[in-house]
Amino acid sequence: MVDDHHQKTALGIVVAFTILGGIAVLLRLWSRWLSRSALTSDDYLIVVGYILAICQSVTSWYFIKTNYVGIHVWDIPKNYNPRPGLNWNFANQLIYNPALTVVKLSILVFLHRLDSRSRLVKYLIWSSFVVVASLFIAVLFVDIFQCHPVEYVYDMTIPGGKCINQGAFFVSTAALNLFTDIMVLSIPIIITARLQMPLRRKIAVCIILCLGGVATAIGVWRIIILAQGFFSRTPNPDATYGIGFCSSAIEVNVAVVTACGPSLKAISSRFLPRLLDSSRGKSTYGAGTRSGTGVGSRRLRSNVFKSTSHAQPSVYSTRGADYEMADPLGGPRVDIVGDFEMHMATQYQLPFKLSDPSLLKFDSIIGDKWVGAKSGKRFEVLDPGTDKAWASCPANAAEDVSAAVENAHTAFEQFRKVNPRQRAKWLLEWHNLTVAARDDLAQIVTHETGKPLAEAYGEIDYSLGFLWWFAGEAERVQGSVSTAAAPNRRIFTIKQPIGVAAALVPWNFPVAMVLRKVGAALAAGCTMVVKPSPETPISALVLAELAHRAGIPAGVLNVLTTDLENTPTLSEALCKHPLVKKVTFTGSTRVGKLVASHCAHGLKKLTLELGGNCPFLVFDDANLDQAVEQLMSLKWRHAGQACITANRVYVQAGIYDRFAALLKERTAAIVVGHGAVAGTTMGPLTTPRSLDKASAQVEDARRLGADVILGGKAVTSQPGYFFEPTILSGMTEEMLISQEESFAPIAALYRFETEQQAVQLANDTSMGLASYAFTKNIDRMWRLLENLEAGMIGMNTGNSSAAESPFGGLKESGYGKESGKDVAVNEYLVTKTGTLTIEGQY
């Protein structure tokens, strides 16, 4: 009886490793499908490599069968025909090196997309490309022409035929393949050991390193087998009785598994947490005092959106909540997804009706895809007028940043070349679509920020001016030409878009801040990643949808939503990402300093619009009705939650009491309530944290001798974050509200005697965003313009912000300008100087 168990083992190994390689490829493609990722070049290379691996395994199978591998020599039939075995051996040789080459190239493409910026790594990658490709060409040539005539390799009956030394050829080929394995593996070793990158990327390269080490070990085993077979001084009398001839199939399929390994993260991160019962995390939001789901809590739950008034099918999504992106790099296109899972759904009720429900989007947008966070986590959007959740958005983290930035960078390479007139047309179309969506957008803004509908409409109308203005600015970018001091030289400058910009947007004016920043960036030719505030993500997503409808190319405007917990790390990742060249931030001075420190690492161009603590000066020759009217709109707009609001109101002694009485009379008529309720003239504060801060400031002022002549406490008779419009009289400089922004409906009144005293008090702050002065003395007004330390001076004017007016502060209120002619767009441009020497001047 023939002993064929070794042959069956060898055949089984070939089949098993082929199946293993196929499972790895299918899992990679499944991960791509789960994460809605576009296939990349290394994906295609892996698929081609596995097809060749299958062919190689088939030739190995038939080689083993036709050459009686695993059978004792004495059990081989004496009259067997060696021709089929030679044919399959030749085919096996031809496929082996192409299969390994394609798989190695896929790994090199993957490593190249890490974009480590290391010269050494780039040199190794390109060197490996050259060596691997050269080896493939050389070996393929020798494989084909190793015998003369060529047919002699599979038909040794041809008279006069001869071949090169087979042993030397096989061993040297295997050794060269081993050398390229070591070259390729040296790259992840250097990346892991030397370069700064997220842990997930290091894990990815470590997977390549470990699995590649296994493939290399198999390559060494194959060299030993070949050397023993061809160079042993004591030939094996039973050479066919073994399983070593299946080593090539094992090596190729292990290489396929190595290439697929790093991209199986989506599957593991989806199912492993469930096995460990840890997939449903929670994220605390804010500094609320209630437990559970009350004030200050954002529940990370999935959602199905439903309107009480009519069906809104477009609000539904069917994607999974806890999907992970397949490629740890994020890839050149969208690599993260997640809306929610239906079986985990929480049902939210939309508290308003929309004319166009399809405007509502609840996922981030990267490129042309609406996607979720890699973690699958979400946070709730609360109506500050009711303290009830009505939507949820992805709680993106630092690991989600790369996909957005890389998409923006890819889009930038094309968008920078777009004709300015075309960019202007897109901005105008965006403007027109926003006008058409004005009613719907106002409802969303009211239910995100709490501001009354009238103020929401006012913000939208104000915001539309930025799109209109920057559409014109797109065609007003210009350089200069001048004559140099040196003879025959000409000096000229050109301005070009700086690159990908990141916008960190506040919650108090969510539409205006997005359009002011994005409008300038797009006019300049830059692309942008916007991180809206956790309180107001929906309005930013609606604006992105309108931009998409306007024809603005995919990847030009990307929006990453996140909760308060992840905001610091995500913002830091955006600021420090090497492809982000410009950052614009609007917010507090404290956070602005942190943003500046992050940008300092890469010397990023930065625009900061920070805290105000703005003074409002009223002189005894002012028109009091005009001053009170301007203060009313400036102070109580959005419940005092504006950076340019009047924080400290200085009134000259002679008119102090009369001014206070007028202000109290007008303020007492304010109707506090939900922004969507008819008749409301002041809505709630947007966050519960603001209630605590306002109460603390009022109590501090009262303790130090101030009089509360109106309001002074939170409104507890209704749900939501309401605070009474408050007027404090008899304020002094040591009180807390004198030293910090209030961001609440609190008007603090100070008395002064002389102009010099008023200017000294007004300037006695670390901030310098805006100052306001009311007087009919033109000489005094000009002196105040020059002496008040602020970036913007309102001269008998309250709110002066407009698209055509440069906006920005001095001191710790930041630097750079937003809006205004030339200056705003210049924030997104770089200037290049060219010097030309001419000849033949006459």
Backbone hydrogen bonds, N-H to C=O, Kabsch-Sander energy under -0.5 kcal/mol:
donor,donor_aa,acceptor,acceptor_aa,energy
4,D,2,V,-1.0
6,H,70,G,-0.5
7,Q,70,G,-0.8
8,K,4,D,-2.4
9,T,5,H,-2.1
10,A,6,H,-2.6
11,L,7,Q,-2.9
12,G,8,K,-2.6
13,I,9,T,-2.4
14,V,10,A,-2.2
15,V,11,L,-2.3
16,A,12,G,-3.0
17,F,13,I,-2.6
18,T,14,V,-1.7
19,I,15,V,-2.5
20,L,16,A,-2.5
21,G,17,F,-2.4
22,G,18,T,-2.2
23,I,19,I,-2.7
24,A,20,L,-2.2
25,V,21,G,-2.1
26,L,22,G,-2.7
27,L,23,I,-2.8
28,R,24,A,-2.0
29,L,25,V,-2.5
30,W,26,L,-2.6
31,S,27,L,-2.6
32,R,28,R,-2.1
33,W,29,L,-2.2
34,L,30,W,-3.1
35,S,31,S,-2.2
36,R,33,W,-1.1
37,S,32,R,-2.6
38,A,334,V,-0.8
43,D,40,T,-0.5
44,Y,40,T,-1.8
45,L,41,S,-2.2
46,I,42,D,-2.2
47,V,43,D,-2.3
48,V,44,Y,-2.5
49,G,45,L,-2.9
50,Y,46,I,-2.7
51,I,47,V,-2.2
52,L,48,V,-2.3
53,A,49,G,-2.0
54,I,50,Y,-2.5
55,C,51,I,-2.1
56,Q,52,L,-2.7
57,S,53,A,-2.5
58,V,54,I,-2.5
59,T,55,C,-2.3
60,S,56,Q,-2.1
61,W,57,S,-2.6
62,Y,58,V,-2.4
63,F,59,T,-2.3
64,I,60,S,-2.7
65,K,61,W,-2.3
66,T,62,Y,-3.0
67,N,63,F,-1.9
68,Y,65,K,-0.8
69,V,64,I,-2.2
70,G,240,T,-4.1
71,I,68,Y,-1.6
75,D,72,H,-1.6
76,I,72,H,-0.5
76,I,73,V,-1.3
80,Y,77,P,-1.2
86,L,82,P,-2.2
87,N,83,R,-2.3
88,W,84,P,-2.5
89,N,85,G,-2.0
90,F,86,L,-2.4
91,A,87,N,-2.3
92,N,88,W,-2.3
93,Q,89,N,-2.1
94,L,90,F,-2.2
95,I,91,A,-1.6
96,Y,92,N,-1.9
97,N,93,Q,-0.9
99,A,95,I,-2.3
100,L,96,Y,-2.0
101,T,97,N,-2.7
102,V,98,P,-2.5
103,V,99,A,-1.9
104,K,100,L,-2.5
105,L,101,T,-2.5
106,S,102,V,-1.9
107,I,103,V,-1.8
108,L,104,K,-2.3
109,V,105,L,-2.5
110,F,106,S,-2.1
111,L,107,I,-2.6
112,H,108,L,-2.3
113,R,109,V,-1.6
114,L,111,L,-1.2
115,D,112,H,-1.5
119,R,117,R,-0.5
122,K,118,S,-2.5
123,Y,119,R,-2.7
124,L,120,L,-2.5
125,I,121,V,-2.7
126,W,122,K,-2.5
127,S,123,Y,-2.6
128,S,124,L,-2.7
129,F,125,I,-2.4
130,V,126,W,-2.3
131,V,127,S,-2.8
132,V,128,S,-3.1
133,A,129,F,-2.5
134,S,130,V,-2.7
135,L,131,V,-2.9
136,F,132,V,-2.1
137,I,133,A,-2.2
138,A,134,S,-2.7
139,V,135,L,-3.0
140,L,136,F,-2.4
141,F,137,I,-2.2
142,V,138,A,-2.5
143,D,139,V,-3.2
144,I,140,L,-2.0
145,F,141,F,-2.3
146,Q,143,D,-0.6
148,H,162,K,-2.9
152,Y,149,P,-1.7
153,V,150,V,-1.6
154,Y,151,E,-1.4
155,D,151,E,-1.1
158,I,155,D,-1.5
161,G,158,I,-1.4
162,K,148,H,-1.9
164,I,146,Q,-2.0
166,Q,164,I,-0.6
169,F,165,N,-2.3
170,F,166,Q,-2.9
171,V,167,G,-2.5
172,S,168,A,-2.3
173,T,169,F,-2.3
174,A,170,F,-2.4
175,A,171,V,-2.4
176,L,172,S,-2.5
177,N,173,T,-2.3
178,L,174,A,-2.0
179,F,175,A,-2.1
180,T,176,L,-2.1
181,D,177,N,-2.1
182,I,178,L,-2.1
183,M,179,F,-2.1
184,V,180,T,-2.7
185,L,181,D,-2.5
186,S,182,I,-1.6
187,I,183,M,-0.7
187,I,184,V,-0.9
189,I,185,L,-1.4
190,I,186,S,-2.1
191,I,187,I,-2.7
192,T,188,P,-2.6
193,A,189,I,-2.1
194,R,190,I,-2.8
195,L,190,I,-0.7
195,L,191,I,-1.3
197,M,195,L,-0.5
201,R,198,P,-0.8
202,K,198,P,-1.7
203,I,199,L,-2.6
204,A,200,R,-1.8
205,V,201,R,-2.2
206,C,202,K,-2.1
207,I,203,I,-2.1
208,I,204,A,-1.7
209,L,205,V,-2.3
210,C,206,C,-2.8
211,L,207,I,-2.6
212,G,208,I,-2.6
213,G,209,L,-1.7
214,V,210,C,-1.5
215,A,211,L,-2.2
216,T,212,G,-2.6
217,A,213,G,-2.3
218,I,214,V,-2.2
219,G,215,A,-1.9
220,V,216,T,-2.3
221,W,217,A,-2.3
222,R,218,I,-2.3
223,I,219,G,-2.0
224,I,220,V,-2.3
225,I,221,W,-2.4
226,L,222,R,-2.5
227,A,223,I,-2.9
228,Q,224,I,-2.6
229,G,225,I,-2.1
230,F,226,L,-2.2
231,F,227,A,-2.7
232,S,228,Q,-0.8
239,A,236,N,-0.9
241,Y,238,D,-1.4
242,G,240,T,-1.7
246,C,243,I,-1.8
247,S,244,G,-1.8
250,I,246,C,-1.8
251,E,247,S,-2.8
252,V,248,S,-2.2
253,N,249,A,-2.0
254,V,250,I,-2.3
255,A,251,E,-1.9
256,V,252,V,-1.7
257,V,253,N,-2.1
258,T,254,V,-2.4
259,A,255,A,-2.1
260,C,256,V,-1.7
261,G,257,V,-2.1
263,S,260,C,-1.5
264,L,261,G,-1.6
265,K,262,P,-0.5
265,K,326,A,-0.7
268,S,264,L,-1.8
269,S,265,K,-2.9
270,R,266,A,-0.9
271,F,267,I,-2.5
272,L,268,S,-2.4
275,L,271,F,-2.2
276,L,272,L,-2.0
277,D,274,R,-1.2
278,S,273,P,-3.5
281,G,279,S,-1.0
283,S,298,R,-0.7
285,Y,296,G,-0.7
288,G,285,Y,-0.5
294,G,291,S,-1.2
297,S,294,G,-1.6
298,R,283,S,-0.7
299,R,297,S,-0.5
301,R,299,R,-1.8
302,S,344,M,-0.7
304,V,346,T,-2.5
306,K,348,Y,-1.4
308,T,350,L,-0.8
315,V,312,Q,-2.1
316,Y,313,P,-1.8
330,G,327,D,-1.6
339,D,320,G,-0.7
340,F,319,R,-1.9
344,M,341,E,-1.4
345,A,342,M,-1.5
346,T,302,S,-1.0
348,Y,304,V,-2.3
348,Y,346,T,-0.6
350,L,306,K,-2.2
350,L,348,Y,-0.6
359,L,356,D,-2.0
360,L,357,P,-1.4
364,S,371,V,-1.9
365,I,559,V,-1.7
366,I,364,S,-0.5
366,I,369,K,-2.4
369,K,366,I,-1.9
371,V,364,S,-3.1
371,V,369,K,-0.7
376,G,373,A,-1.0
379,F,393,C,-2.5
381,V,391,A,-2.9
382,L,380,E,-0.6
383,D,388,K,-2.7
386,T,383,D,-1.8
387,D,383,D,-2.9
388,K,383,D,-0.8
390,W,381,V,-2.4
391,A,381,V,-0.9
393,C,379,F,-2.3
395,A,377,K,-2.6
396,N,394,P,-1.4
396,N,561,T,-1.6
400,D,397,A,-2.1
401,V,398,A,-1.5
404,A,400,D,-1.0
405,V,401,V,-2.5
406,E,402,S,-3.1
407,N,403,A,-1.9
408,A,404,A,-2.3
409,H,405,V,-2.6
410,T,406,E,-2.4
411,A,407,N,-2.4
412,F,408,A,-2.2
413,E,409,H,-1.6
414,Q,410,T,-0.6
414,Q,411,A,-1.0
415,F,411,A,-3.1
416,R,412,F,-2.5
417,K,414,Q,-1.3
418,V,415,F,-1.5
422,Q,419,N,-0.8
423,R,419,N,-1.9
424,A,420,P,-2.5
425,K,421,R,-2.3
426,W,422,Q,-2.2
427,L,423,R,-2.2
428,L,424,A,-2.4
429,E,425,K,-2.4
430,W,426,W,-2.5
431,H,427,L,-2.4
432,N,428,L,-2.5
433,L,429,E,-2.5
434,T,430,W,-2.2
435,V,431,H,-2.2
436,A,432,N,-2.0
437,A,433,L,-1.5
438,R,435,V,-1.4
441,L,437,A,-2.9
442,A,438,R,-2.1
443,Q,439,D,-1.7
444,I,440,D,-1.9
445,V,441,L,-2.6
446,T,442,A,-2.4
447,H,443,Q,-1.9
448,E,444,I,-1.2
449,T,445,V,-3.0
450,G,445,V,-0.6
450,G,446,T,-1.7
453,L,675,G,-2.2
456,A,452,P,-2.4
457,Y,453,L,-2.8
458,G,454,A,-2.0
459,E,455,E,-2.7
460,I,456,A,-2.2
461,D,457,Y,-2.7
462,Y,458,G,-2.3
463,S,459,E,-2.7
464,L,460,I,-2.5
465,G,461,D,-0.8
465,G,462,Y,-0.5
466,F,463,S,-1.6
467,L,463,S,-1.0
468,W,464,L,-2.1
469,W,465,G,-2.6
470,F,466,F,-3.0
471,A,467,L,-1.5
472,G,468,W,-1.1
472,G,469,W,-0.6
473,E,469,W,-1.9
474,A,470,F,-1.7
475,E,472,G,-1.1
476,R,473,E,-1.7
480,S,493,T,-1.2
482,S,491,I,-3.5
484,A,489,R,-1.3
489,R,486,A,-1.2
490,R,836,L,-2.5
491,I,482,S,-3.0
492,F,834,G,-2.6
493,T,480,S,-2.6
494,I,832,K,-2.2
496,Q,830,V,-2.5
498,I,828,Y,-2.2
500,V,579,L,-0.7
501,A,527,T,-2.6
502,A,582,K,-2.7
503,A,529,V,-2.6
504,L,502,A,-0.5
504,L,584,T,-2.7
505,V,503,A,-0.7
505,V,531,K,-2.1
513,M,509,F,-2.7
514,V,510,P,-0.9
515,L,511,V,-2.5
516,R,512,A,-2.6
517,K,513,M,-1.6
518,V,514,V,-3.1
519,G,515,L,-2.0
520,A,516,R,-1.0
521,A,517,K,-2.1
522,L,518,V,-3.0
523,A,519,G,-2.0
524,A,520,A,-1.7
525,G,521,A,-0.9
526,C,521,A,-2.9
527,T,499,G,-0.6
528,M,556,V,-2.9
529,V,501,A,-2.5
530,V,528,M,-0.5
530,V,558,N,-3.5
531,K,503,A,-3.2
536,T,533,S,-1.0
540,A,536,T,-0.6
541,L,537,P,-1.9
542,V,538,I,-2.4
543,L,539,S,-2.1
544,A,540,A,-1.9
545,E,541,L,-2.1
546,L,542,V,-2.4
547,A,543,L,-2.3
548,H,544,A,-2.3
549,R,545,E,-2.2
550,A,546,L,-1.7
551,G,548,H,-1.3
552,I,547,A,-1.9
555,G,367,G,-1.0
556,V,553,P,-1.7
558,N,528,M,-2.3
559,V,365,I,-2.1
560,L,530,V,-2.7
561,T,559,V,-0.6
567,T,563,D,-1.0
570,L,566,N,-2.6
571,S,567,T,-2.6
572,E,568,P,-2.1
573,A,569,T,-2.3
574,L,570,L,-2.2
575,C,571,S,-2.6
576,K,572,E,-2.3
577,H,573,A,-1.0
577,H,574,L,-0.6
580,V,577,H,-1.6
581,K,500,V,-2.5
581,K,579,L,-0.6
582,K,500,V,-1.3
583,V,605,K,-2.4
584,T,502,A,-2.6
585,F,607,T,-2.6
586,T,504,L,-1.8
587,G,609,E,-1.9
592,G,588,S,-2.3
593,K,589,T,-2.1
594,L,590,R,-1.2
595,V,591,V,-2.6
596,A,592,G,-2.4
597,S,593,K,-2.0
598,H,594,L,-2.1
599,C,595,V,-2.5
600,A,596,A,-1.6
601,H,597,S,-0.7
601,H,598,H,-0.9
602,G,599,C,-0.7
603,L,600,A,-0.6
604,K,599,C,-2.4
605,K,581,K,-1.5
607,T,583,V,-2.3
608,L,815,Y,-2.7
609,E,585,F,-2.5
610,L,608,L,-0.6
610,L,813,S,-2.4
614,C,645,T,-0.7
616,F,648,R,-2.6
617,L,772,Y,-3.4
618,V,650,Y,-2.7
619,F,774,F,-2.4
622,A,619,F,-2.1
624,L,622,A,-1.0
627,A,623,N,-2.6
628,V,624,L,-3.1
629,E,625,D,-2.4
630,Q,626,Q,-2.5
631,L,627,A,-2.4
632,M,628,V,-2.5
633,S,629,E,-1.6
634,L,630,Q,-1.9
635,K,631,L,-3.5
636,W,632,M,-1.8
637,R,633,S,-0.6
639,A,636,W,-1.9
640,G,637,R,-1.3
641,Q,638,H,-1.7
642,A,640,G,-1.2
645,T,642,A,-1.3
647,N,614,C,-2.2
647,N,645,T,-0.7
648,R,614,C,-2.1
649,V,748,A,-2.9
650,Y,616,F,-2.3
650,Y,648,R,-0.7
651,V,649,V,-0.6
651,V,750,Y,-3.0
652,Q,618,V,-2.4
653,A,752,F,-2.6
655,I,652,Q,-1.7
656,Y,652,Q,-0.7
656,Y,653,A,-0.9
659,F,655,I,-2.7
660,A,656,Y,-2.5
661,A,657,D,-2.2
662,L,658,R,-2.3
663,L,659,F,-2.7
664,K,660,A,-2.4
665,E,661,A,-2.4
666,R,662,L,-2.3
667,T,663,L,-2.5
668,A,664,K,-2.4
669,A,666,R,-0.9
670,I,667,T,-2.0
672,V,670,I,-0.6
673,G,682,M,-2.0
677,V,674,H,-1.7
680,T,677,V,-1.7
681,T,671,V,-2.4
682,M,671,V,-1.9
685,L,721,Y,-3.4
690,S,687,T,-0.7
691,L,687,T,-0.6
691,L,688,P,-0.5
692,D,688,P,-1.3
693,K,689,R,-1.9
694,A,690,S,-2.5
695,S,691,L,-2.4
696,A,692,D,-2.1
697,Q,693,K,-2.2
698,V,694,A,-2.3
699,E,695,S,-2.3
700,D,696,A,-2.1
701,A,697,Q,-2.2
702,R,698,V,-2.6
703,R,699,E,-2.3
704,L,700,D,-1.6
705,G,702,R,-1.3
706,A,701,A,-2.8
707,D,729,S,-2.7
709,I,707,D,-1.0
709,I,727,I,-1.9
710,L,727,I,-1.0
715,V,722,F,-2.2
716,T,714,A,-0.7
721,Y,384,P,-2.2
722,F,720,G,-0.7
724,E,713,K,-2.4
726,T,745,P,-2.9
727,I,710,L,-1.9
728,L,747,A,-3.0
729,S,707,D,-3.1
731,M,749,L,-2.0
735,M,732,T,-1.2
738,S,735,M,-1.4
739,Q,735,M,-0.6
739,Q,736,L,-1.5
740,E,736,L,-0.9
746,I,744,A,-2.4
747,A,726,T,-3.2
748,A,647,N,-0.7
748,A,746,I,-0.6
749,L,728,L,-3.0
749,L,747,A,-0.6
750,Y,649,V,-3.3
752,F,651,V,-1.7
758,A,754,T,-2.3
759,V,755,E,-2.6
760,Q,756,Q,-2.3
761,L,757,Q,-2.6
762,A,758,A,-2.6
763,N,759,V,-2.3
764,D,760,Q,-0.6
764,D,761,L,-0.7
765,T,763,N,-2.4
768,G,810,L,-0.7
769,L,612,G,-0.6
771,S,792,M,-2.3
772,Y,615,P,-1.9
773,A,794,G,-2.9
774,F,617,L,-2.1
775,T,773,A,-0.5
778,I,776,K,-0.8
781,M,777,N,-2.6
782,W,778,I,-2.1
783,R,779,D,-2.3
784,L,780,R,-2.8
785,L,781,M,-2.2
786,E,782,W,-1.7
787,N,783,R,-2.3
788,L,784,L,-2.6
790,A,788,L,-1.5
791,G,768,G,-1.7
792,M,769,L,-1.1
794,G,771,S,-3.3
794,G,792,M,-0.5
795,M,793,I,-0.7
796,N,773,A,-3.0
796,N,794,G,-0.8
805,S,802,A,-1.6
807,F,818,E,-2.1
807,F,819,S,-0.5
810,L,768,G,-2.6
812,E,766,S,-2.6
813,S,810,L,-2.4
814,G,811,K,-1.1
818,E,807,F,-2.8
820,G,803,A,-3.2
821,K,804,E,-0.7
823,V,821,K,-3.1
824,A,820,G,-0.8
826,N,822,D,-2.4
827,E,823,V,-0.8
827,E,824,A,-0.9
828,Y,825,V,-2.1
829,L,826,N,-1.6
830,V,496,Q,-2.9
832,K,494,I,-3.0
832,K,830,V,-0.5
834,G,492,F,-3.5
836,L,490,R,-2.9
836,L,834,G,-0.5
838,I,488,N,-3.0
838,I,836,L,-0.5
